Amino acid sequence: MLVPVDSPHVLAIGAHPDDIEIGAGGFVHRLIQEHNAVVHFLILTEGRQHPKEGKFYEPSLRRKESVIAAQHLGVPAKNVEVLEFADCGLHEVGHQVIRAIESRVHDANRPRPFDIILAHSGEDTHADHRESHEATISALRNYWGAVLLYQSPSTKPNTFHPTLFVNLPEDSIRQKDRALQAHASQQNKEFMKIARTVGLATSWALFHHLTEKYCEAFEIYKWFWL
C-alpha cells in the first residue's frame, strides 16, 4: 500500500464531473474493494459548458450523473461534493479554489486527515485542469500525505511522466466503464468510450510487459511515510 494505514481516507479532486472517473476510477474501485478506503469526491465545477456555442448542460443532471458514477465505484452519494465554480472559468478564481480545497483538506471536524489525495496532472491543454492542478498543489503546501496526479484525455502526452502504475483487475476496469457510462450526457465524446478506457489501460500495461493486464498511471507528486 501507499500508506501504512488500514482503511485509508482518500480525497479525489476533479475540475469537472467525470474527470476523476476517467483518470483514477479503477484505482478508486480497488482502494475501496481491497482496502476498505473511505473516498470523497470534490468536483470543482458543475460541468455546464457545452461543445456547441450557446448551449449548456443542466447542472442538476450533471450532479446526478456524478453521484451515480461514483456509486458504481463504491463511493457513497454523501461523499460526492460538487462546487459551483464556473466551468472554463477557474483561471479567474484561483485563490477561491485554493481556499475551497484547503478547507476540505484541513477540516478540523474530520475524524482523521486524508492519507491520499488524487488530482489532475499539471501539463494539460485544458485550462480548468491546469488551474485545478495548481490550486491543489498550492492548497497542499502544508499537507503531509501521498499526492498522486492522474492523466486526462487532454494531458500533454510528452510531459506526463508516471512513476506509479496500478494494475486493474477485470472487475475494476468494468466498474470504471460503468461509472463513465453513468455520465449519459457525455456519451458522444470519444474519450468516454470503453475502447479508449481499455486501450489506454492496456497500453500502459504492455509498456511494462504486463500481458493481459490493465493499468492506470500516476505521477507521484509527494509521498510521506510518517
N, C-alpha and C positions, 0 to 999 in steps of 0.2 A: 504493500500500500504506500501511498504518497506520504501519509502522515501516520504517526504511531498512536492512533486512537481508534476505538470502536465507534461505529455509527457516526461517521464524520458529518459535520454540518457544512453544507455547500451553498454558495451563492453564485448563481449563473446570471450574468448581465448581458442583455442584448439591446441593440438600438431599436429594433422593430420586432413585432410578432413574427415568429418563425426563425429568427437568427440563431437562437440557442439550439433549437432542434437540428438545424442544418449543420452547425459546427460541432456540436457536442452531444447530440441526442443519444447516441449509442453509449457513450461514457456515462451519462446521467443514468441511463437504464441499468447499466452494470453496477454502478455505485449503490443504487437503491436495492437491486435484487440480491447482490452478493455481499454487500457491506452494511445493509440497513441504514443507508445515508438519509439524512434529513435535508432535502433540497428545496431551495427557494429560487424562484424566477423573478428577476427585476427587469422589466421591459420598459425602456425609456420613452417610447412614443406609441401612439395607437395605430401607426401604420396607415394613415389616411391617404397618403399620396398614391395617385393612380397613374399608370403609364400614359393615359390619354389626357391631354390638356383639358382642364376644366372639369374633370371627373374626380371623385373622391370615394374611397371605401368608407362604409359606415363604421364608425368606431365601435359601436356595440357588437357588431358582427365580428370584427377582428379580435375584440376582447374575448368573446365567446369561443372563437376558434383557438385562441391561445390557451384557454383553460382546458378545453377538450384535448388538445395536442399534448399538454403537459401531463394530463392524466394517463395517456397512453404510455408514458414513460415511467409512471409511478409517482408523479408529483401531485399532491392533492390541490384542489381548487383554491383552498385558503392560502396556499403558499405561492400563488401566482399574483404578482402585483404589476399592473400596467399604469405607468405615469402618463401625464398629458402634455409632455413637451412636444413642440411642433415637429412633425415629420419633415425631414430635409431642412430643419432649422436649428439643429443642435449647435452649430457654429456660432449662433447668436446668443446662446445662453450657457456658455461653457462653465462659468462659476456656479450657476444654479444647479447644473447637472452634477458637478463635483460635490456640492453640499448635499444633494439628494442621495448620492451613493454613500458619502461619509456617514450620513445619519442612519443608514441601514447597517453599515458595517460596524459602526461603533455605538450601536443602540444599547444603552445601559440596561434595558429591560430584557434583553435577550438572555436565554438560560445559559448560553456559553458562546464564545466567539466562533466565527466561521473558520473552518480548517482549510477549506479550498475555495478559491474564487476563480470562476471561468469568465473570460472576457474576450472581446474582439482583438485580433492581431492588429497592429498599428498600420502596416503598409497595405492600404486598401484604396481602391478607386472610388468607393462610396464615402462621401464626406461625413455622413452620420456615423458610419463605422469608425472612421478616423477620430472623430470627436468623442465617441463613446470610449474608445481606447484611451485617449489622452486624459479624459476626465476620470476614468477608472484608475489609471496609474497615479494620477495626482491624488485622488481620494485615498489611495492605499499606501501613501508615503509612510504612515505610521502603523502599518499592518504587518504582522509577522506570521504569515502562513504561506501556503502554496498558492501561487498565481499562475494560471495556465491560460495561454492565448490560443483561441481556435481560429480555424480557417473559414472564410465565407466564399460564396461564388465570385465576389468582386475583390478578393485578396490578390495582391500582385504576386504571380507565381514565382518570380525571380527574387523576391525579397522575403518570402515566408520560409523560415529555416527551423522546422520542427525538430525537437530532440526527445520528445516523448511520443510513443506510439502505443495506442490502446487497442488490443485485439477485441473485436466484436464477434461474439458467437452469433449463430443464425438467429436466435430469438431477439437479440438486441438490434440487429440490422433490420429485422422485420418490424419491431416496435418503433424504431426510428422512422421507418417508412410510413407506418400508420399515423404517427404524430404529424408528419409532413402532410399527409393526405387530409388530416383534420383541418388544415388551412384551405378550405374549399375555395375560397375567393381567389387563391393564388395558383390554382392548378393549370392555368395557361402558361405559366413560366417554366422554361425548360429545366431550371435547376431544382424544381420541386419533384421531378420525375424519379421513379425508382431506378431507372437506368443510370442516372447521374449519381445517385446515392451509392449504389452498388459499385459502379465503375470507379469512383474516386476511392472508395474504401478498399477495393481490390487492388488498385494501382499502388497505394501506399504499402499494402501487404506484399505485393510482388516485388517492389523495390528492395524489400528486406528479405526476399527469398522465402516468404511465408506462403507457400502454395495452399490454395483452397482456404484462404483466410481473408478476413476483412480487418481494416484498421482505421481509426481516427487519429489524426496527427495534431500535436500541440507544441507550441513553443513554451518553454519554462521561463517565465519572467523572473520569478524568485521562488525559493523553496526553503523553508526553515524547519529544522528538526530540533525543537527546543526541549 
